[in-house]
Amino acid sequence: MIVVVDERATVTEGYASWFDREGISACGLAPAEFESWVSAVSESDIRSVEAFLLGDCENRSGLAKIVRRRSATTAIIAMNENRSLEETLDLFAAGVDDVVRKPIHVREIIARVKAIRRRASGEPDYTDVGEMRVFFDGRDPEVKGEVLQLPRRERRILEYLVSNRGCRINKTQIFNSVYGLFSEDIDENVVESHISKLRKRLRHRLGYDPIDSKRYLGYRLVVEAPEKTGEACAPSSLTQDVGGLLEKSELFEKDPVA
C-alpha cells in the first residue's frame, strides 16, 4: 500500500487511481488528517504501508520526521514541482529517501520504492523460495524455471507471503497490504478466495501446497514439500480438521483461516 499526501484532492485521487491500475493499493490524505493518522496508527497497520508519497503541502519535512519516528524502513518519497536545492537538502535531512520532480509516472515511483527497499534490506529484487523465484518489481514469479502468470492480486499476496516467510500472517494483514487500510467497501473475506486460487496454481506446478494455514493463526509459506522437510503431512485423499475429516478439495476451496 502507498499513502499519498497532498493538499489537493484531485492529486491524491488521481495517483490512487493510477496506482490501482498497476495493481498497487493506494490512498490519498490531506496533510492535517495524515499527521493525526500517522501519529496514532498501530504498528501492524504502518507495516502494511510500502511507501509514503509526499506531494504539495506545508511542513513536508515535519511530516517526514513523524513518519521516520514511526518506521525506520518504510520508503518516503517527496515530489517537487520546482527545483530547489535548499528544500531538497532539508527533505533528505528530515529522513526522506528520495526526491523526484513532477510529472513522474507511477511505474517509476514503484521502481524507486522497490530500489529503496532493496537497499534497506541488502537483498536483490527477487527471492528464491524452494523451487520458486519471486520478484518484487511487478514481474510474474518463476516456478521450476518457468514463468507462472498470476492475476495481480494473487501476485501481490505471494510477494507478501515471501516477504514474511517464516512468520504466520493473518487475513487482515494480507488484506491491508493488498487492498489498503481504507478499503471499507471491499469484504476482507476476498483474501480467502484469492489464496484458494493461488494455492491451486502453485500446487499444480510444484506438486504440493506451499501455503500452510492454521485456524485463527494465519498463513505461512512452506519452502519445501512436507516430505522433504520432515513435517507431518496428511494423506493425499483426506485432511484431518478439528471438526472431523474434510475432503481435500473442500479444504482448498474453503480456507478456514480467520
N, C-alpha and C positions, 0 to 999 in steps of 0.2 A: 504494500500500500504506500502511496505517495501523498503527502499533505501539501497543498499549495496555499500559500499565504499572500494575499494581495488585497488592497483597498477596493479594487474594482471587481464587482461580482461577475461582470462579463468575462474578465480574465480567468478567474478561478473556475467558472463553469466551462469555459472553453477548453482549458487544459484538462479538466476532469474528463470531458468528453473525448478529447484526443487520446489520453492515456487509456481510456476504456477500449477504444478501437484497437489498441495494441495489446489488449489482454491484461492491462495493469489497472488495478483498482486505485482510484484517487478521489480526494475530496478537497473542496476549497473552503477556507475560513478567512474571515476578516481579521485584521491584526488584534483587535481587542478581544474577540472571542477565542482566538488562538492562544493568546497569552494566558487566559484563565484556564483554558482546556489543558494545555501542556503542563501547567503547574500542578494540576490536580489529577491527571490521568494515571491509571495504575501502571505498574512496571510491566505486566504482561501485555497490556494494550500498546504501550510505547514500543515494545519489542516487535510488534506487528508492523510498525512503520519502517519502510525501507529507506525513505528519504524525505527531507523537508525542503520544499522549493520556495524560497523567499523572493517575492516579486516587489512591486512598488508599495512601500509602506514606511512610515516613520519608525525610527529606532530599530532598524533591522539588526544592528549589532547587539542591541539589548535582547532581542528575541533569540538570536543565535546563541547568546550566552546562557539563556534559560534552557534551551534545548540541550546544549552541551552539558549542563549540570545534571540533566535527567538521563542522558545517554552519551557515552563516550564513543560509540561506534556508529550510530545512525548517521547517514550521509546528510550534509547540509549544503545546498547549492543556492547561491544568490544570483538573481537575474538583473542585469543593469541595462537600462535603455541608453545611457550615455556613458562614455568612458570617463572615469575619474580615478586617478591613481590614489589619491588620499582616501577615498571611500573604499576602494578595493583593499588597500592595506589594512584599513580599520576592520573590514569584514573578516579578513584572514586572521587578524589578531583576536577577534571575538570567537573564533573556532569554526568558521565556515571552511568547508573542504574545497570548494571550487566557486569561481565567479565567472559567469558566462554573459555574453551580450545578446540581447534580443534583436531580431527574432531568432529563435532556435527551435529546431524540430524536436518533437518529443522522443524520437528514436535516439537522437544524440544525447538527450538528457538521460535516458535509460542506460545508454552505453557508459556515460560518465558515472552514474550511480554504481553500476557493476564494477567499473575500474576502481572506484573509491573503496568498495567493499573488498575487492581482491587485495588491494594494497594493505588494508587494515588487517586482513586475516593471513596475508602472506601466501595465499593459495592461487592456483591458476583459475581460469574461467570455466573449469569443469571439475567434476569429482567422479572418480571411478568407484563404484559400489558393486562389488562382486563382478558379475558379467555385464553390468550397466555402466555407461558413461553419460552422466547427466550434466548438461551445460546450463549456464546461468546468463546467457546473452540472448535468449529467445529461440535458440535452435532446439529442434526435437532431440530427444535422447537417442543414444545408440545402445542396442541390446544385442549382445553376441556379435558385435561388429557391424550390425545393420541398423539403419535409421528406423525408429519406430515413430510414426506420425501420430501425434496426440492433439486432441482439442486443447485450446489454450488454457482452460480452467484445470483440466487434468494435468497438463504440463506444469502449471504453477503449483499444484498440490504435490506433485512428485518432487519438484525443486525444494519445496518447503520441508518435505519429509527427509530429503537428503541433507539439507542444511541443519536439521535437528536429529540426524541419525544418532542412535544410541539412547535417545530420550523418547518417552511417550508424550505425545501431544494430543490434546482433546479436540473435539469437533469445533468448539468455539474459537480456539486458537487458529485452526486451519481456515475457518470462515473469515475471521478478521484479516488474515493475511491475504486471502484470495479476493474477497469481496469488499474489504474495508470495514472500518469500525462504525460507519454511519449508514450502512445499507439496511435500514429498518424495513424496507418494502420487500426484502427477499428473505424467505424462510431459511433458517440456519440448517434445516434438515437436508437442503440441497447438497450439502457436503457428502452425505451418505451415498447419494446417487452417483456423484462424480467418482468417489472412491470405489464403489462397486464396479463401475465400468473400467476404471483404471486397473483394478486388480485382475479383471478378466483379460485385458490386453497384455499385461505383463506376464500373467500365468501362462498364456498361450505361447509366448516367446521363450520364457525361462523354464517352463515345465514345473514350476511351483509358485505358490503365492508369496510374494516378497513383502507383503504388508500384514503384520500381525496386529490383531485388535483384541482388546480386553474390555469387557463391560465396565463402564464407569472410569476406566483408567485412560483409555485412548488408543492411539495408533502408534506403531513403531515399525521402522523399516528393518527387514531381515536381510543381512548381507549375503548369506549363502543359504542353500536349501537346508531344511532341518536335518536331513540325513547326514550332511557334511559337518554341521556344527555340533551334532550330538544332542540337540534339543529334541524333546519328545514331540512326536507328531501324531496326528490322528490317522486312522485308517483312511484309505483313499475314498471309500464309499460313504462313510458316516463320520460325523464330528460330534463329540460329546459336549453338551451345553448344560448349564445349571438346571434347566428345566427338562432335560432328557436328551434324546437323540434327535438331531436335525439333519435333514438331507443336506449334503454338501452344497448343492446348487442353491438351496434356500438360504444357507448361511451367507453366501456371497451376494445374493440379491438383497437380503435384508440385513444390513450391517447393524449390529447390536450396540455399537458404541454410543454413549450419551454425550 
